Each structure stands twice: as structure tokens, then as C-alpha cells.
Amino acid sequence: MAPRKASPPNFSQREFRASLSMFATGVTIVTARTATGELLGLTANSFNSVSLQPPLVLWSLARTAGAMAVLTHATHYAINILAADQKILAERFSSKGVDRWAGVTFTEGVGGTPVLTGAAATFECFNRSRYEEGDHVIFVGEVEHCTHRAGASPLLFHGARYYTEHPL
């Protein structure tokens, strides 16, 4: 029996992106250090929990991203879940041609990874595994340390705009 395959999509890439944007997500900045100790950080909203035992989380990065080589070989990275008062950081760390780290305060976490001050939560991860799927690589991190800021309002992203929570 021949292996089954998905039917070709009957929608455009633009329609797919617009549909994906209807899923509200949190906003994270993934941070790491290069082999020479330079700071690396990028905004990502493709974050999710995987397992409680062992504690695993995942996030994904485009194969063409400039940070791919560093993050593929890094032993550790941190996932910083942004609070509503960190919108400027989300925008800066998703921009090109700017000094992303100018004036940013952080502490040194597991494996020397920068952990952003004021994040709603942080997950300091061992770079456990990677899976290539489509035009992205899925990173699975084993959480070695985590913290959260009790009462912090989250920064949310929906329909290409930033929001924060509003209780129903």
C-alpha cells in the first residue's frame, strides 16, 4: 500500500497566514549566547508546552533565520515570556539593523544564557532536540530552571497587533 499524503492546499500562503493570525498567542524572546559569548535574541510566538515529566517546551524558527546556526549548536537557551509592559522589547527583538540589547537588563542564567529582567516567565532550557518540518525547525528544550512574575499581565499577539488580557 502506498504511503498516504496530504492533498495539495486549496488556499494561498497569504490566506494561510491570515488564518493563523486569528490564533492569539503569547510573545516570547528566545535568548542565547554565541560560541564566542555574544548575546543573541529574537522574538518568537511559536511556543508551547510539551511535557511535565520531564519538563519540556518547544518553539520553532525559520530555517533561513540568521540565528539558526547559533541556536542549532548552543547547549542552552532561554525562553522569556513577555509581559504587557515589554511590548517595546518584542518590537526591537523582531527588528533588523538595530542594537537589540541596548539598555536591556538581564541576568545570567543556566549555561550563561541571558534571562530578561521583568519577563512574565522564563524557561531556561537545555537544547535537547530539533525536528525539521517544512520551512521551520522545531526546537525542544528540557527546562532546567523556570521562574514567573506573579500577577504580570501577558503580552499577546493577534491579527498582527499587540494586546494584553481583558477578563471576560
Disulfide bonds with the S-S distance in Angstrom:
none
